[in-house]
């Protein structure tokens, strides 16, 4: 398989260029659906059939499998990027030496190419029996919480032998076997407006109250336990000479265990039950949207299988836990064997410097194809 992929590297890079040079920002349904058609054409060209799942406000989700297949392995990918429409025109795909650049090049359009060519490599090898085990799901809203795709992900993951999440590998090539979960909350404070010079005593500053709450929120963090709370954005007030009538905070919460979720939700909601500044009112909305991906026995078993597969083809396989979240959380919480970070190696995700290391495209695609083949002949416990 490796020799086939090495010979196909130029075509892989041309495909990557085509994919990267199509905008597919999370909030731009038209762009994502146009990109989805490109994905559809690519996978249908190798004999897979599509099940399209329409989404009213987000891009349509797409699932691919071979005719009459009974997939036991799910490849999980997302089509959306964090970049708004028009970004590609400003800085299109480019190659400098052994590095490819462009919006979404590693998070995760490189993985789209890797998934496509892993299947092509298995076809080239004549592994038709293996291909009957594979299903591939592309979602459109991973970067914004997967609100329209969570249930779909879990429906396709149910009873699967393994879920391979195609997020990019870490910079050192490591796979991800644990991720923190998290969510977003909004805290609104209602105060009372007054003139800051004439009658400030009659006002009740929402900003002052929110300042107290911001400190209290940050004190909920417990880094040793893997809990972090961050007030990332604050807004409020109307004019500099007016006691602020309203203020709002946007809060990011990260947790490491499933049990921490209700505890943190309760703690944040408790802060709204009383005010430090008399005459103000505090309201909280939001929730934890992703459970943590905890390292389970099934995760360990799947990782060991991939590690052994890597040894057989000369690819070193290591693991790491990360604070970021992904759709892997939705499948691992079902007790389905899940490994994340199966994609190519790169860095700078979500930035103008996002890059993919070109040599890793062949290496990780080879490992993906070999892992699929090994899984189709091995047993990893199902739910």
LINJOTA-V713642 format. One record per residue. RES is the residue in one small letter. SS is DSSP state (H for helix, E for strand, L for the rest). PHI is phi in whole degrees, -180 to 180 (999 if undefined). Layout:
RES;SS;PHI, RES;SS;PHI
//
This chain:
x;L;999, x;H;-62, x;H;-64, x;H;-63, x;H;-66, x;H;-62, x;H;-69, x;L;-94, x;H;-57, x;H;-60, x;H;-67, x;H;-62, x;H;-71, x;H;-65, x;H;-65, x;H;-61, x;H;-60, x;H;-61, x;H;-66, x;H;-65, x;L;-81, x;L;-116, x;L;-58, x;L;-153, x;E;-63, x;L;-54, x;L;-93, x;L;-106, x;H;-56, x;H;-61, x;H;-65, x;H;-64, x;H;-66, x;H;-67, x;H;-65, x;H;-59, x;H;-66, x;H;-62, x;H;-64, x;H;-56, x;H;-62, x;H;-65, x;H;-81, x;H;-70, x;L;-68, x;L;-106, x;L;99, x;E;-84, x;E;-114, x;E;-107, x;E;-115, x;E;-95, x;E;-116, x;L;-72, x;L;-129, x;L;-66, x;L;-107, x;L;-116, x;L;-65, x;L;-70, x;E;-91, x;E;-138, x;E;-122, x;E;-127, x;E;-155, x;E;-85, x;L;-54, x;L;62, x;L;-76, x;L;-125, x;L;-61, x;L;-115, x;E;-122, x;E;-113, x;E;-93, x;E;-115, x;E;-135, x;E;-128, x;L;-88, x;L;-79, x;E;-119, x;L;-89, x;L;-97, x;L;-72, x;L;-59, x;L;102, x;H;-63, x;H;-61, x;H;-63, x;H;-74, x;L;-148, x;L;-70, x;L;-54, x;E;-152, x;E;-122, x;E;-129, x;L;65, x;L;-98, x;E;-127, x;E;-107, x;E;-124, x;L;150, x;L;-65, x;L;81, x;H;-61, x;H;-109, x;H;-121, x;H;-144, x;H;-72, x;H;-61, x;H;-70, x;H;-64, x;H;-66, x;H;-60, x;H;-65, x;H;-61, x;H;-80, x;H;-65, x;H;-67, x;H;-60, x;H;-65, x;H;-69, x;H;-64, x;H;-60, x;H;-77, x;L;86, x;L;-90, x;H;-65, x;H;-67, x;H;-64, x;H;-65, x;L;-71, x;L;-95, x;E;-109, x;E;-125, x;E;-129, x;E;-112, x;E;-109, x;E;-106, x;L;-120, x;L;-141, x;H;-61, x;H;-70, x;H;-123, x;L;102, x;L;57, x;L;-66, x;L;-96, x;L;-120, x;H;-55, x;H;-64, x;H;-65, x;H;-56, x;H;-70, x;H;-68, x;H;-77, x;H;-81, x;L;-57, x;L;67, x;L;-76, x;L;-68, x;E;-159, x;E;-118, x;E;-107, x;E;-92, x;L;-91, x;L;-59, x;L;-63, x;E;-66, x;L;-66, x;L;-58, x;L;-92, x;L;91, x;L;-67, x;E;-83, x;E;-107, x;E;-112, x;E;-155, x;E;-135, x;L;-78, x;E;-89, x;E;-179, x;E;-169, x;E;-128, x;E;-127, x;E;-124, x;E;-114, x;E;-109, x;E;-120, x;E;-104, x;L;-116, x;E;-138, x;L;-76, x;L;-161, x;E;-73, x;L;-68, x;L;-105, x;L;-85, x;L;-141, x;H;-62, x;H;-65, x;H;-86, x;L;-91, x;E;-135, x;L;-76, x;H;-66, x;H;-67, x;H;-62, x;H;-63, x;H;-67, x;H;-62, x;H;-62, x;H;-68, x;H;-61, x;H;-62, x;H;-64, x;H;-63, x;H;-66, x;L;-72, x;L;-76, x;L;-64, x;E;-142, x;H;-63, x;H;-64, x;H;-89, x;L;81, x;E;-111, x;E;-137, x;E;-125, x;E;-134, x;E;-86, x;E;-93, x;E;-140, x;E;-129, x;E;-143, x;E;166, x;L;77, x;L;-126, x;L;-137, x;L;-67, x;L;-102, x;E;-123, x;L;-63, x;L;-64, x;L;-86, x;E;-145, x;E;-149, x;E;-141, x;E;-125, x;E;-109, x;E;-120, x;E;-105, x;E;-124, x;E;-126, x;E;-132, x;L;-113, x;L;-131, x;H;-61, x;H;-65, x;H;-71, x;H;-58, x;H;-60, x;H;-63, x;H;-71, x;H;-60, x;H;-64, x;H;-66, x;H;-69, x;H;-65, x;H;-64, x;H;-66, x;L;-85, x;L;-81, x;L;-146, x;L;-114, x;L;-75, x;L;-107, x;L;-58, x;L;97, x;L;-107, x;E;-130, x;E;-116, x;E;-130, x;E;-124, x;E;-134, x;E;115, x;E;-168, x;E;-81, x;E;-99, x;E;-131, x;L;-72, x;L;-72, x;E;-93, x;L;-92, x;L;-78, x;L;-105, x;H;-62, x;H;-68, x;H;-62, x;H;-62, x;H;-63, x;H;-67, x;H;-61, x;H;-64, x;H;-63, x;H;-67, x;H;-62, x;H;-66, x;H;-63, x;H;-61, x;H;-62, x;H;-67, x;H;-110, x;L;82, x;L;-117, x;L;-75, x;L;-122, x;L;-126, x;E;-129, x;E;-155, x;E;-103, x;E;-137, x;L;-83, x;L;-73, x;L;-114, x;L;-157, x;L;-69, x;H;-58, x;H;-61, x;H;-71, x;H;-93, x;H;-67, x;L;-68, x;L;-85, x;L;66, x;L;-97, x;L;-57, x;E;-136, x;E;-126, x;E;-113, x;L;78, x;L;-79, x;L;-81, x;L;-64, x;E;-93, x;E;-174, x;E;-171, x;L;67, x;L;-55, x;L;74, x;L;-123, x;L;-73, x;L;-102, x;L;-55, x;E;-145, x;E;-130, x;E;-83, x;H;-57, x;H;-58, x;H;-73, x;H;-65, x;H;-70, x;H;-61, x;H;-74, x;H;-69, x;H;-61, x;H;-65, x;H;-63, x;H;-62, x;H;-66, x;H;-67, x;H;-58, x;H;-63, x;H;-66, x;H;-63, x;H;-68, x;L;-112, x;L;-124, x;L;-122, x;L;-117, x;L;-54, x;L;-98, x;L;-66
//
